[in-house]
C-alpha cells in the first residue's frame, strides 16, 4: 500500500532534484549529531474525515486525501478548510479501496442541534465507512439522543436519504451512532445493501423527538445479510418502519418501531422477507399495518412487545406468502431458545398464518406467548388459507387446538384434560394457559400453566395434566 503526503499525492508522484534529497538527509543528520531535537509534523489520517459544517458544498478534489470544499470555517480562532457531509462521502468514495475502511466523524462548531439539509440527494456510500454521530461534541451518551440531524426537507420531493452500497460498513461506532434521519420524501430514510451495524439512530423523528416523517420505508435492507439493527427509534415513516427484502441472518433487537405505515400505500412495523433472521426485544406498536409480517423461514421472534397495531384485520404477527416453514414465535419446542412475546390489543388476530396456495406454511411454532385483547377469532391464533386435497391441507396443516377441555379440582392441584385431533401416530406439544378475565371465556393466553407432549393414535389423543394453580379455574373450550 502506498503512503500519502499531506498534499494528498502519493510519495511516488513527488519529483525533486537528487541534490535536494541529499541536502535534506545531511541537514537531518547534522541536527541529530548536534543533539538538537527535530520535530516532523504528523501526516493527517486520510481515513478519518471530520465534518465541521452543516453546509452542503461538494468536495473540490475527491480522492486527494483531504476533505475540503474550498470554503473555510472558524474553529475557535482558527480558520480551517470546510468539510461537509456531502464532501466527506465524496472524498471517501474517491479514495476507493486505497484503504480498508473510513470513518466520518463530526466536529461542527456552535450549539446543537446540528441540522444538515442537503439541497439534493446525497451520493451513495460505495466504500466501507463508519458514520459516527456520537463523535459530535455535546452528544450525551447516557440519553443516546442524536444531536446531528440529516434533514431531507430541502433535498426534493423524491429524494431518499442515506444509502450504504459498500461490501461492508457501519453507521455508528462500536456502541452508538447518534444520527437523526428524517423528512426525506423518497423511498427510504436509510438503505442498507452492505454488511452493516445500524445503532441508536432516530429514523423519522428529529432530535427533539418530534415527528419528522420519511415518505417511504424508515430503514430498507435490500439483498443484504448479517446486519445488526440495534437500539434505533423508527417512527412515523410512510411505509414499513423496517423492511428486510431478500435478506437473511440479520439481527433486529432493542428497537422502538411505532406509528409507521401512514403513507398512501400503508405499511407494517417490521416486514421481513428472508430466512434465519432474529427479531428480539423490540417494542412494535401503533403501526397502521401488521406489527410484524414474516415472509420467510427459520426466523426466530422472541421477547418482543407487539401491541396496538391499528387497521382492521391487521395481525400482531402474520406469516404470509407460501412455503415458509419452521418460524418460531416465542420459544422453540425444546424450550432451549427464545422467550415469550407479549402480543396484545391488535386490531386483528394475535398471530395469523395464511396461505394462498401450495407450498404451505408449515412447521411454524407459536409457543409460550402472552396473547391478550386482540381482535381475532378463536384462541387468537388463526390459520387462514384455501384447503387443498382430502382432507384439506393448508397452513400448519390446519392443526386445530384441543377441545372438550375439562378441569377436575383436586387436593392442592387441578387436573386439566381434553381431546386433540391430529395426524395419526404423531407427537404434539400442548400448552395450557390461564387468563385473568373473570367472567368470559375469551380464549386468550395470559399465564402459561402447563406443557405436555401427547401422541395421537387412531382416534386422536387424550391429555391430562395435574398442575397446582393458586386460583380457581374453569374450562373454556
JOHU-V393528 format. One record per residue. N is the residue number from 1. RES is the residue in three letters. SS is DSSP state (h for helix, s for strand, l for the rest). PHI is phi in degrees with one decimal (NA if undefined). D_CENTER is the distance of its C-alpha to the mean C-alpha in whole Angstrom. Layout:
n=N res=RES ss=SS phi=PHI d_center=D_CENTER
n=N res=RES ss=SS phi=PHI d_center=D_CENTER
This chain:
n=1 res=UNK ss=l phi=NA d_center=36
n=2 res=UNK ss=l phi=-80.5 d_center=38
n=3 res=UNK ss=l phi=-88.8 d_center=38
n=4 res=UNK ss=s phi=-121.1 d_center=38
n=5 res=UNK ss=l phi=-92.2 d_center=40
n=6 res=UNK ss=l phi=-59.8 d_center=40
n=7 res=UNK ss=l phi=-71.1 d_center=41
n=8 res=UNK ss=l phi=95.3 d_center=38
n=9 res=UNK ss=l phi=-84.7 d_center=40
n=10 res=UNK ss=s phi=-71.4 d_center=40
n=11 res=UNK ss=h phi=-62.1 d_center=43
n=12 res=UNK ss=h phi=-72.6 d_center=45
n=13 res=UNK ss=h phi=-92.4 d_center=45
n=14 res=UNK ss=l phi=-87.6 d_center=47
n=15 res=UNK ss=l phi=-102.7 d_center=51
n=16 res=UNK ss=l phi=-154.1 d_center=54
n=17 res=UNK ss=l phi=-63.2 d_center=57
n=18 res=UNK ss=h phi=-57.7 d_center=58
n=19 res=UNK ss=h phi=-63.3 d_center=60
n=20 res=UNK ss=h phi=-64.7 d_center=58
n=21 res=UNK ss=h phi=-60.8 d_center=56
n=22 res=UNK ss=h phi=-65.3 d_center=59
n=23 res=UNK ss=h phi=-63.0 d_center=59
n=24 res=UNK ss=h phi=-63.9 d_center=56
n=25 res=UNK ss=h phi=-63.9 d_center=56
n=26 res=UNK ss=h phi=-64.6 d_center=60
n=27 res=UNK ss=h phi=-64.8 d_center=58
n=28 res=UNK ss=h phi=-64.4 d_center=56
n=29 res=UNK ss=h phi=-62.7 d_center=58
n=30 res=UNK ss=h phi=-63.1 d_center=61
n=31 res=UNK ss=h phi=-64.7 d_center=58
n=32 res=UNK ss=h phi=-65.5 d_center=57
n=33 res=UNK ss=h phi=-64.7 d_center=61
n=34 res=UNK ss=l phi=-80.5 d_center=62
n=35 res=UNK ss=l phi=78.2 d_center=59
n=36 res=UNK ss=l phi=-93.0 d_center=57
n=37 res=UNK ss=l phi=-71.9 d_center=54
n=38 res=UNK ss=l phi=-111.2 d_center=52
n=39 res=UNK ss=l phi=-98.0 d_center=48
n=40 res=UNK ss=l phi=-109.4 d_center=46
n=41 res=UNK ss=l phi=-62.0 d_center=43
n=42 res=UNK ss=l phi=-73.3 d_center=40
n=43 res=UNK ss=l phi=-75.1 d_center=38
n=44 res=UNK ss=l phi=-64.8 d_center=35
n=45 res=UNK ss=l phi=-76.8 d_center=32
n=46 res=UNK ss=l phi=-72.6 d_center=31
n=47 res=UNK ss=l phi=-88.9 d_center=27
n=48 res=UNK ss=s phi=-112.3 d_center=26
n=49 res=UNK ss=s phi=-117.1 d_center=26
n=50 res=UNK ss=s phi=-103.6 d_center=27
n=51 res=UNK ss=s phi=-75.9 d_center=26
n=52 res=UNK ss=l phi=-122.5 d_center=29
n=53 res=UNK ss=l phi=-150.7 d_center=29
n=54 res=UNK ss=l phi=-88.4 d_center=27
n=55 res=UNK ss=l phi=-70.4 d_center=29
n=56 res=UNK ss=l phi=-134.3 d_center=28
n=57 res=UNK ss=l phi=-68.5 d_center=31
n=58 res=UNK ss=l phi=-80.9 d_center=31
n=59 res=UNK ss=l phi=-73.9 d_center=32
n=60 res=UNK ss=l phi=-64.7 d_center=35
n=61 res=UNK ss=l phi=-134.2 d_center=35
n=62 res=UNK ss=l phi=-57.3 d_center=32
n=63 res=UNK ss=l phi=93.1 d_center=32
n=64 res=UNK ss=l phi=-90.8 d_center=35
n=65 res=UNK ss=l phi=94.5 d_center=33
n=66 res=UNK ss=l phi=-143.9 d_center=33
n=67 res=UNK ss=l phi=-96.2 d_center=31
n=68 res=UNK ss=l phi=-155.0 d_center=34
n=69 res=UNK ss=l phi=-91.7 d_center=34
n=70 res=UNK ss=l phi=98.8 d_center=38
n=71 res=UNK ss=l phi=-96.6 d_center=37
n=72 res=UNK ss=s phi=-128.6 d_center=38
n=73 res=UNK ss=s phi=-132.3 d_center=36
n=74 res=UNK ss=s phi=-95.4 d_center=38
n=75 res=UNK ss=s phi=-112.0 d_center=36
n=76 res=UNK ss=l phi=68.0 d_center=39
n=77 res=UNK ss=l phi=-98.1 d_center=42
n=78 res=UNK ss=s phi=-108.9 d_center=41
n=79 res=UNK ss=s phi=-93.0 d_center=40
n=80 res=UNK ss=s phi=-128.9 d_center=38
n=81 res=UNK ss=s phi=-60.8 d_center=36
n=82 res=UNK ss=l phi=-76.1 d_center=33
n=83 res=UNK ss=l phi=-128.9 d_center=30
n=84 res=UNK ss=l phi=-93.9 d_center=27
n=85 res=UNK ss=h phi=-61.9 d_center=24
n=86 res=UNK ss=h phi=-59.0 d_center=25
n=87 res=UNK ss=h phi=-64.1 d_center=28
n=88 res=UNK ss=h phi=-64.2 d_center=25
n=89 res=UNK ss=h phi=-63.9 d_center=23
n=90 res=UNK ss=h phi=-62.9 d_center=27
n=91 res=UNK ss=h phi=-66.0 d_center=28
n=92 res=UNK ss=h phi=-62.4 d_center=25
n=93 res=UNK ss=h phi=-61.0 d_center=25
n=94 res=UNK ss=h phi=-66.3 d_center=29
n=95 res=UNK ss=h phi=-66.4 d_center=29
n=96 res=UNK ss=h phi=63.6 d_center=28
n=97 res=UNK ss=h phi=-90.7 d_center=28
n=98 res=UNK ss=h phi=-57.8 d_center=30
n=99 res=UNK ss=l phi=-129.8 d_center=28
n=100 res=UNK ss=l phi=-67.5 d_center=25
n=101 res=UNK ss=l phi=-158.8 d_center=23
n=102 res=UNK ss=s phi=-132.2 d_center=23
n=103 res=UNK ss=s phi=-124.6 d_center=22
n=104 res=UNK ss=s phi=-110.0 d_center=22
n=105 res=UNK ss=s phi=-113.9 d_center=22
n=106 res=UNK ss=s phi=-132.2 d_center=24
n=107 res=UNK ss=l phi=-148.6 d_center=27
n=108 res=UNK ss=l phi=-85.5 d_center=28
n=109 res=UNK ss=l phi=-73.1 d_center=31
n=110 res=UNK ss=l phi=98.9 d_center=32
n=111 res=UNK ss=l phi=-104.0 d_center=30
n=112 res=UNK ss=l phi=-70.9 d_center=27
n=113 res=UNK ss=l phi=-79.0 d_center=25
n=114 res=UNK ss=s phi=-105.6 d_center=25
n=115 res=UNK ss=s phi=-99.7 d_center=24
n=116 res=UNK ss=s phi=-100.8 d_center=24
n=117 res=UNK ss=l phi=-119.6 d_center=25
n=118 res=UNK ss=l phi=-61.4 d_center=25
n=119 res=UNK ss=l phi=-84.1 d_center=28
n=120 res=UNK ss=l phi=-166.2 d_center=26
n=121 res=UNK ss=l phi=-58.2 d_center=23
n=122 res=UNK ss=l phi=-75.2 d_center=22
n=123 res=UNK ss=l phi=-65.6 d_center=23
n=124 res=UNK ss=l phi=-63.7 d_center=20
n=125 res=UNK ss=s phi=-85.6 d_center=19
n=126 res=UNK ss=l phi=-110.1 d_center=21
n=127 res=UNK ss=l phi=-127.6 d_center=21
n=128 res=UNK ss=l phi=-61.1 d_center=19
n=129 res=UNK ss=s phi=-149.2 d_center=19
n=130 res=UNK ss=s phi=-102.5 d_center=17
n=131 res=UNK ss=s phi=-110.2 d_center=17
n=132 res=UNK ss=s phi=-113.9 d_center=18
n=133 res=UNK ss=h phi=-67.9 d_center=18
n=134 res=UNK ss=h phi=-72.6 d_center=19
n=135 res=UNK ss=h phi=-76.7 d_center=22
n=136 res=UNK ss=l phi=-65.5 d_center=24
n=137 res=UNK ss=l phi=-54.2 d_center=26
n=138 res=UNK ss=l phi=102.5 d_center=26
n=139 res=UNK ss=l phi=-67.7 d_center=22
n=140 res=UNK ss=s phi=-99.6 d_center=22
n=141 res=UNK ss=l phi=-69.2 d_center=21
n=142 res=UNK ss=l phi=-71.8 d_center=21
n=143 res=UNK ss=l phi=-85.9 d_center=20
n=144 res=UNK ss=l phi=52.3 d_center=17
n=145 res=UNK ss=s phi=-95.3 d_center=18
n=146 res=UNK ss=l phi=-59.6 d_center=17
n=147 res=UNK ss=l phi=-116.9 d_center=21
n=148 res=UNK ss=s phi=-102.7 d_center=20
n=149 res=UNK ss=s phi=-115.9 d_center=19
n=150 res=UNK ss=s phi=-102.3 d_center=19
n=151 res=UNK ss=s phi=-108.3 d_center=20
n=152 res=UNK ss=h phi=-90.7 d_center=21
n=153 res=UNK ss=h phi=-66.5 d_center=24
n=154 res=UNK ss=h phi=-106.4 d_center=26
n=155 res=UNK ss=l phi=-87.4 d_center=25
n=156 res=UNK ss=l phi=109.3 d_center=26
n=157 res=UNK ss=l phi=-61.1 d_center=25
n=158 res=UNK ss=l phi=-101.8 d_center=23
n=159 res=UNK ss=l phi=-74.3 d_center=22
n=160 res=UNK ss=l phi=-95.5 d_center=18
n=161 res=UNK ss=l phi=-86.1 d_center=16
n=162 res=UNK ss=s phi=-84.7 d_center=15
n=163 res=UNK ss=s phi=-129.7 d_center=15
n=164 res=UNK ss=s phi=-96.9 d_center=15
n=165 res=UNK ss=l phi=-117.8 d_center=17
n=166 res=UNK ss=l phi=-81.8 d_center=18
n=167 res=UNK ss=l phi=-68.9 d_center=18
n=168 res=UNK ss=s phi=-153.3 d_center=16
n=169 res=UNK ss=l phi=176.8 d_center=15
n=170 res=UNK ss=s phi=-135.5 d_center=13
n=171 res=UNK ss=s phi=-98.0 d_center=12
n=172 res=UNK ss=l phi=112.4 d_center=14
n=173 res=UNK ss=l phi=-84.0 d_center=16
n=174 res=UNK ss=l phi=-66.0 d_center=16
n=175 res=UNK ss=l phi=-115.0 d_center=15
n=176 res=UNK ss=l phi=-137.2 d_center=14
n=177 res=UNK ss=l phi=-114.7 d_center=14
n=178 res=UNK ss=l phi=74.6 d_center=15
n=179 res=UNK ss=s phi=-116.3 d_center=15
n=180 res=UNK ss=s phi=-105.1 d_center=15
n=181 res=UNK ss=s phi=-122.0 d_center=14
n=182 res=UNK ss=s phi=-153.8 d_center=16
n=183 res=UNK ss=l phi=65.4 d_center=19
n=184 res=UNK ss=l phi=-91.8 d_center=19
n=185 res=UNK ss=l phi=-89.5 d_center=20
n=186 res=UNK ss=l phi=-84.7 d_center=19
n=187 res=UNK ss=l phi=-71.9 d_center=17
n=188 res=UNK ss=s phi=-157.5 d_center=14
n=189 res=UNK ss=s phi=-84.8 d_center=13
n=190 res=UNK ss=s phi=-142.1 d_center=11
n=191 res=UNK ss=s phi=-114.3 d_center=11
n=192 res=UNK ss=s phi=-122.1 d_center=11
n=193 res=UNK ss=l phi=-125.6 d_center=13
n=194 res=UNK ss=l phi=-154.9 d_center=14
n=195 res=UNK ss=s phi=-84.9 d_center=13
n=196 res=UNK ss=l phi=-132.6 d_center=11
n=197 res=UNK ss=s phi=-114.7 d_center=9
n=198 res=UNK ss=s phi=-113.9 d_center=7
n=199 res=UNK ss=s phi=-128.5 d_center=9
n=200 res=UNK ss=l phi=54.7 d_center=10
n=201 res=UNK ss=l phi=-97.0 d_center=10
n=202 res=UNK ss=s phi=-102.5 d_center=12
n=203 res=UNK ss=s phi=-120.0 d_center=11
n=204 res=UNK ss=l phi=92.5 d_center=14
n=205 res=UNK ss=s phi=-136.1 d_center=16
n=206 res=UNK ss=l phi=-84.3 d_center=18
n=207 res=UNK ss=l phi=-59.0 d_center=19
n=208 res=UNK ss=l phi=-82.0 d_center=21
n=209 res=UNK ss=l phi=91.5 d_center=19
n=210 res=UNK ss=l phi=-82.8 d_center=21
n=211 res=UNK ss=s phi=-60.0 d_center=19
n=212 res=UNK ss=l phi=-147.1 d_center=19
n=213 res=UNK ss=l phi=-61.5 d_center=17
n=214 res=UNK ss=l phi=-88.7 d_center=16
n=215 res=UNK ss=l phi=-72.9 d_center=18
n=216 res=UNK ss=l phi=-113.9 d_center=15
n=217 res=UNK ss=s phi=-63.7 d_center=12
n=218 res=UNK ss=s phi=-68.8 d_center=10
n=219 res=UNK ss=s phi=-121.7 d_center=7
n=220 res=UNK ss=s phi=-118.3 d_center=9
n=221 res=UNK ss=s phi=-97.5 d_center=9
n=222 res=UNK ss=s phi=-119.5 d_center=12
n=223 res=UNK ss=l phi=46.5 d_center=14
n=224 res=UNK ss=l phi=-146.9 d_center=12
n=225 res=UNK ss=l phi=-110.6 d_center=12
n=226 res=UNK ss=l phi=75.4 d_center=11
n=227 res=UNK ss=l phi=-82.6 d_center=8
n=228 res=UNK ss=s phi=-118.4 d_center=7
n=229 res=UNK ss=s phi=-113.8 d_center=4
n=230 res=UNK ss=s phi=-138.4 d_center=6
n=231 res=UNK ss=l phi=76.0 d_center=8
n=232 res=UNK ss=l phi=-91.2 d_center=7
n=233 res=UNK ss=s phi=-104.5 d_center=10
n=234 res=UNK ss=s phi=-119.8 d_center=9
n=235 res=UNK ss=s phi=-147.1 d_center=12
n=236 res=UNK ss=l phi=68.5 d_center=15
n=237 res=UNK ss=l phi=-86.6 d_center=14
n=238 res=UNK ss=l phi=-70.5 d_center=17
n=239 res=UNK ss=l phi=-111.3 d_center=15
n=240 res=UNK ss=l phi=-58.2 d_center=11
n=241 res=UNK ss=l phi=-61.2 d_center=9
n=242 res=UNK ss=s phi=-135.1 d_center=6
n=243 res=UNK ss=s phi=-118.5 d_center=8
n=244 res=UNK ss=s phi=-106.8 d_center=9
n=245 res=UNK ss=s phi=-112.2 d_center=12
n=246 res=UNK ss=l phi=51.5 d_center=14
n=247 res=UNK ss=l phi=-131.3 d_center=12
n=248 res=UNK ss=l phi=-118.1 d_center=12
n=249 res=UNK ss=l phi=58.5 d_center=12
n=250 res=UNK ss=l phi=-95.3 d_center=8
n=251 res=UNK ss=s phi=-117.2 d_center=7
n=252 res=UNK ss=s phi=-120.0 d_center=4
n=253 res=UNK ss=s phi=-147.6 d_center=7
n=254 res=UNK ss=l phi=62.1 d_center=9
n=255 res=UNK ss=l phi=-98.2 d_center=7
n=256 res=UNK ss=s phi=-107.3 d_center=10
n=257 res=UNK ss=s phi=-127.7 d_center=9
n=258 res=UNK ss=s phi=-149.1 d_center=13
n=259 res=UNK ss=l phi=60.1 d_center=15
n=260 res=UNK ss=l phi=-97.6 d_center=14
n=261 res=UNK ss=l phi=89.2 d_center=16
n=262 res=UNK ss=l phi=-84.1 d_center=19
n=263 res=UNK ss=l phi=-78.1 d_center=20
n=264 res=UNK ss=l phi=-59.5 d_center=23
n=265 res=UNK ss=l phi=-91.0 d_center=21
n=266 res=UNK ss=l phi=69.5 d_center=19
n=267 res=UNK ss=l phi=169.0 d_center=15
n=268 res=UNK ss=l phi=-97.8 d_center=13
n=269 res=UNK ss=l phi=-64.5 d_center=11
n=270 res=UNK ss=s phi=-131.3 d_center=8
n=271 res=UNK ss=s phi=-123.3 d_center=10
n=272 res=UNK ss=s phi=-111.8 d_center=10
n=273 res=UNK ss=s phi=-115.9 d_center=13
n=274 res=UNK ss=l phi=176.9 d_center=13
n=275 res=UNK ss=l phi=-115.7 d_center=15
n=276 res=UNK ss=l phi=70.1 d_center=14
n=277 res=UNK ss=l phi=-86.7 d_center=10
n=278 res=UNK ss=s phi=-114.1 d_center=10
n=279 res=UNK ss=s phi=-121.5 d_center=8
n=280 res=UNK ss=s phi=-143.5 d_center=10
n=281 res=UNK ss=l phi=58.4 d_center=11
n=282 res=UNK ss=l phi=-101.1 d_center=9
n=283 res=UNK ss=s phi=-106.7 d_center=12
n=284 res=UNK ss=s phi=-124.4 d_center=11
n=285 res=UNK ss=s phi=-148.3 d_center=15
n=286 res=UNK ss=l phi=57.9 d_center=17
n=287 res=UNK ss=l phi=-88.0 d_center=15
n=288 res=UNK ss=l phi=-69.4 d_center=18
n=289 res=UNK ss=l phi=-92.8 d_center=17
n=290 res=UNK ss=l phi=-63.3 d_center=16
n=291 res=UNK ss=l phi=-63.4 d_center=14
n=292 res=UNK ss=s phi=-137.0 d_center=12
n=293 res=UNK ss=s phi=-112.2 d_center=14
n=294 res=UNK ss=s phi=-104.9 d_center=14
n=295 res=UNK ss=l phi=-124.6 d_center=16
n=296 res=UNK ss=l phi=-155.2 d_center=16
n=297 res=UNK ss=l phi=-124.0 d_center=18
n=298 res=UNK ss=l phi=58.0 d_center=17
n=299 res=UNK ss=l phi=-88.3 d_center=14
n=300 res=UNK ss=s phi=-113.8 d_center=14
n=301 res=UNK ss=s phi=-122.0 d_center=13
n=302 res=UNK ss=s phi=-151.1 d_center=14
n=303 res=UNK ss=l phi=58.9 d_center=15
n=304 res=UNK ss=l phi=-96.1 d_center=13
n=305 res=UNK ss=s phi=-108.1 d_center=15
n=306 res=UNK ss=s phi=-122.5 d_center=15
n=307 res=UNK ss=s phi=-149.0 d_center=18
n=308 res=UNK ss=l phi=57.2 d_center=20
n=309 res=UNK ss=l phi=-79.7 d_center=18
n=310 res=UNK ss=l phi=-100.7 d_center=21
n=311 res=UNK ss=l phi=-67.8 d_center=23
n=312 res=UNK ss=l phi=-60.1 d_center=25
n=313 res=UNK ss=l phi=87.7 d_center=25
n=314 res=UNK ss=l phi=-73.2 d_center=21
n=315 res=UNK ss=l phi=-106.6 d_center=20
n=316 res=UNK ss=l phi=-61.9 d_center=17
n=317 res=UNK ss=s phi=-129.5 d_center=16
n=318 res=UNK ss=s phi=-122.1 d_center=18
n=319 res=UNK ss=s phi=-102.6 d_center=18
n=320 res=UNK ss=l phi=-120.2 d_center=20
n=321 res=UNK ss=l phi=78.6 d_center=21
n=322 res=UNK ss=l phi=-129.6 d_center=24
n=323 res=UNK ss=l phi=72.6 d_center=24
n=324 res=UNK ss=l phi=-102.9 d_center=21
n=325 res=UNK ss=l phi=-135.7 d_center=22
n=326 res=UNK ss=l phi=56.7 d_center=21
n=327 res=UNK ss=l phi=-77.0 d_center=18
n=328 res=UNK ss=s phi=-118.2 d_center=18
n=329 res=UNK ss=s phi=-109.7 d_center=18
n=330 res=UNK ss=s phi=110.0 d_center=19
n=331 res=UNK ss=s phi=-109.1 d_center=21
n=332 res=UNK ss=l phi=-70.1 d_center=22
n=333 res=UNK ss=l phi=-55.9 d_center=26
n=334 res=UNK ss=l phi=-83.1 d_center=27
n=335 res=UNK ss=l phi=75.8 d_center=25
n=336 res=UNK ss=l phi=-80.7 d_center=24
n=337 res=UNK ss=l phi=-126.6 d_center=20
n=338 res=UNK ss=s phi=83.0 d_center=18
n=339 res=UNK ss=l phi=-160.5 d_center=19
n=340 res=UNK ss=l phi=-63.8 d_center=20
n=341 res=UNK ss=l phi=-93.1 d_center=17
n=342 res=UNK ss=s phi=-103.2 d_center=19
n=343 res=UNK ss=s phi=-121.9 d_center=19
n=344 res=UNK ss=s phi=-147.0 d_center=22
n=345 res=UNK ss=l phi=59.7 d_center=23
n=346 res=UNK ss=l phi=-86.7 d_center=21
n=347 res=UNK ss=l phi=-87.7 d_center=24
n=348 res=UNK ss=l phi=-176.2 d_center=24
n=349 res=UNK ss=l phi=-61.7 d_center=24
n=350 res=UNK ss=l phi=-62.1 d_center=22
n=351 res=UNK ss=s phi=-131.4 d_center=21
n=352 res=UNK ss=s phi=-126.6 d_center=22
n=353 res=UNK ss=s phi=-111.0 d_center=23
n=354 res=UNK ss=s phi=-126.5 d_center=24
n=355 res=UNK ss=s phi=-142.9 d_center=26
n=356 res=UNK ss=l phi=-108.4 d_center=28
n=357 res=UNK ss=l phi=149.4 d_center=30
n=358 res=UNK ss=l phi=-82.0 d_center=30
n=359 res=UNK ss=l phi=-74.4 d_center=29
n=360 res=UNK ss=l phi=-87.5 d_center=27
n=361 res=UNK ss=l phi=-86.0 d_center=24
n=362 res=UNK ss=l phi=-128.3 d_center=26
n=363 res=UNK ss=l phi=71.0 d_center=25
n=364 res=UNK ss=l phi=-89.8 d_center=22
n=365 res=UNK ss=s phi=-95.5 d_center=23
n=366 res=UNK ss=s phi=-125.9 d_center=22
n=367 res=UNK ss=s phi=-133.7 d_center=23
n=368 res=UNK ss=l phi=71.3 d_center=24
n=369 res=UNK ss=l phi=-82.3 d_center=22
n=370 res=UNK ss=s phi=-88.3 d_center=23
n=371 res=UNK ss=s phi=-121.2 d_center=24
n=372 res=UNK ss=s phi=-141.5 d_center=26
n=373 res=UNK ss=l phi=68.3 d_center=27
n=374 res=UNK ss=l phi=-79.8 d_center=25
n=375 res=UNK ss=l phi=-99.3 d_center=27
n=376 res=UNK ss=l phi=-87.2 d_center=27
n=377 res=UNK ss=l phi=-95.3 d_center=31
n=378 res=UNK ss=l phi=62.1 d_center=32
n=379 res=UNK ss=l phi=-84.7 d_center=30
n=380 res=UNK ss=l phi=73.1 d_center=27
n=381 res=UNK ss=s phi=-125.1 d_center=26
n=382 res=UNK ss=s phi=-116.6 d_center=27
n=383 res=UNK ss=s phi=-107.2 d_center=27
n=384 res=UNK ss=s phi=-129.6 d_center=28
n=385 res=UNK ss=s phi=177.5 d_center=30
n=386 res=UNK ss=l phi=-85.2 d_center=33
n=387 res=UNK ss=l phi=-67.7 d_center=35
n=388 res=UNK ss=s phi=-127.6 d_center=37
n=389 res=UNK ss=l phi=90.3 d_center=40
n=390 res=UNK ss=l phi=-137.8 d_center=42
n=391 res=UNK ss=l phi=-70.0 d_center=41
n=392 res=UNK ss=l phi=-60.9 d_center=38
n=393 res=UNK ss=s phi=-116.9 d_center=34
n=394 res=UNK ss=l phi=-174.1 d_center=31
n=395 res=UNK ss=h phi=-60.0 d_center=27
n=396 res=UNK ss=h phi=48.1 d_center=28
n=397 res=UNK ss=h phi=54.9 d_center=31
n=398 res=UNK ss=h phi=51.5 d_center=32
n=399 res=UNK ss=l phi=-65.0 d_center=32
n=400 res=UNK ss=l phi=-88.7 d_center=34
n=401 res=UNK ss=l phi=-79.7 d_center=33
n=402 res=UNK ss=l phi=-60.1 d_center=37
n=403 res=UNK ss=s phi=-135.1 d_center=39
n=404 res=UNK ss=s phi=62.3 d_center=43
n=405 res=UNK ss=s phi=-66.9 d_center=41
n=406 res=UNK ss=s phi=-126.1 d_center=44
n=407 res=UNK ss=s phi=-129.2 d_center=44
n=408 res=UNK ss=s phi=-111.4 d_center=47
n=409 res=UNK ss=s phi=-63.3 d_center=48
n=410 res=UNK ss=l phi=-137.2 d_center=49
n=411 res=UNK ss=l phi=-82.6 d_center=50
n=412 res=UNK ss=l phi=88.8 d_center=47
n=413 res=UNK ss=l phi=-156.1 d_center=45
n=414 res=UNK ss=s phi=-116.7 d_center=44
n=415 res=UNK ss=s phi=-105.9 d_center=44
n=416 res=UNK ss=s phi=-101.8 d_center=41
n=417 res=UNK ss=s phi=-129.2 d_center=42
n=418 res=UNK ss=s phi=170.0 d_center=42
n=419 res=UNK ss=s phi=-128.9 d_center=42
n=420 res=UNK ss=s phi=-138.9 d_center=39
n=421 res=UNK ss=l phi=-105.0 d_center=40
n=422 res=UNK ss=l phi=-170.7 d_center=38
n=423 res=UNK ss=l phi=-57.0 d_center=38
n=424 res=UNK ss=l phi=-63.8 d_center=42
n=425 res=UNK ss=l phi=57.2 d_center=41
n=426 res=UNK ss=l phi=-138.6 d_center=38
n=427 res=UNK ss=s phi=-91.8 d_center=36
n=428 res=UNK ss=s phi=-129.4 d_center=34
n=429 res=UNK ss=s phi=-98.1 d_center=32
n=430 res=UNK ss=s phi=-107.2 d_center=33
n=431 res=UNK ss=s phi=-117.9 d_center=31
n=432 res=UNK ss=s phi=-111.0 d_center=33
n=433 res=UNK ss=s phi=-118.9 d_center=31
n=434 res=UNK ss=s phi=-118.8 d_center=33
n=435 res=UNK ss=l phi=-127.0 d_center=33
n=436 res=UNK ss=l phi=-85.5 d_center=34
n=437 res=UNK ss=l phi=-66.4 d_center=35
n=438 res=UNK ss=l phi=-78.7 d_center=39
n=439 res=UNK ss=l phi=-123.0 d_center=40
n=440 res=UNK ss=l phi=-122.8 d_center=38
n=441 res=UNK ss=l phi=-86.6 d_center=37
n=442 res=UNK ss=l phi=-88.0 d_center=34
n=443 res=UNK ss=l phi=56.0 d_center=33
n=444 res=UNK ss=l phi=-108.3 d_center=29
n=445 res=UNK ss=s phi=-115.4 d_center=28
n=446 res=UNK ss=l phi=-109.7 d_center=28
n=447 res=UNK ss=s phi=-121.8 d_center=29
n=448 res=UNK ss=s phi=-76.6 d_center=29
n=449 res=UNK ss=s phi=-113.5 d_center=33
n=450 res=UNK ss=s phi=-174.1 d_center=34
n=451 res=UNK ss=s phi=-133.5 d_center=33
n=452 res=UNK ss=s phi=-143.1 d_center=35
n=453 res=UNK ss=s phi=-100.2 d_center=35
n=454 res=UNK ss=s phi=-125.7 d_center=38
n=455 res=UNK ss=s phi=-115.9 d_center=40
n=456 res=UNK ss=l phi=-88.9 d_center=41
n=457 res=UNK ss=s phi=-111.3 d_center=45
n=458 res=UNK ss=l phi=-64.6 d_center=47
n=459 res=UNK ss=l phi=-118.7 d_center=46
n=460 res=UNK ss=s phi=82.0 d_center=43
n=461 res=UNK ss=s phi=-145.0 d_center=42
n=462 res=UNK ss=s phi=-110.2 d_center=43
n=463 res=UNK ss=s phi=-131.6 d_center=41
n=464 res=UNK ss=s phi=-147.3 d_center=42
n=465 res=UNK ss=s phi=-149.3 d_center=41
n=466 res=UNK ss=s phi=-91.9 d_center=42
n=467 res=UNK ss=s phi=-143.7 d_center=40
n=468 res=UNK ss=l phi=-75.4 d_center=41
n=469 res=UNK ss=l phi=-127.3 d_center=39
n=470 res=UNK ss=l phi=-88.8 d_center=40
n=471 res=UNK ss=l phi=-166.9 d_center=41
n=472 res=UNK ss=l phi=-72.7 d_center=43
n=473 res=UNK ss=l phi=-131.5 d_center=41
n=474 res=UNK ss=l phi=-145.1 d_center=42
n=475 res=UNK ss=l phi=-77.3 d_center=41
n=476 res=UNK ss=l phi=-132.5 d_center=39
n=477 res=UNK ss=l phi=-155.0 d_center=39
